């Protein structure tokens, strides 16, 4: 596993001795360590899966154990007009947690406020994370375009990942923009070639 940020975690007695799997208890501790000052964890199943070297289905099963036993609550927001999940919010349920454990969690929230969730930062607005060459290559292969991943990375590295005066928010959208420009150039190239052939042929009329 990759290096993890330093932070505190806690497992109160009611969770520690509950009839749930040990890994679900460990996940509970991880959630407490990732709580923001508002008491919400924004980490995704993908993040937890990478952290514990498990698949997302396994992480989902652990979360359901915790939810079923009322140790956590999970809420979602959806993209406008769709059923597609925009954000997920995990909160610790205080029911059954004694005052000492609640006080510990409150102190942890203050200590963990400056710690990044999954080495970037989870906040109300997800921050941009620079892609690596393999991520760009894979995405370009999925879209079946001819964009050079190294050239893409080098270009935006030189601009500190700004688009105009604004910091890039979504590198995949930038790929799509490059893709459209590339297709447009190819189309114009074909038109130019046909025009040149027409003009050459006209000379012999």
Secondary structure, DSSP 4 states (H G I P E B T S, - for coil): ------------HHHHTSSS-HHHHHHHHHHHHT--TTSEE---HHHHHHHHT--HHHHHHHHHHHHHTTSEEEEEEE-TTSS-EEEEEEEE--TT--HHHHHHHHHHHHHHTTSPGGGS--SSSPPP-PPPHHHHHHHHHHHT----HHHHHHHHHHTTTEETTEE-S-HHHHHHHHHHHHHHHHHHHHHHHHHHHHHHHHHT-
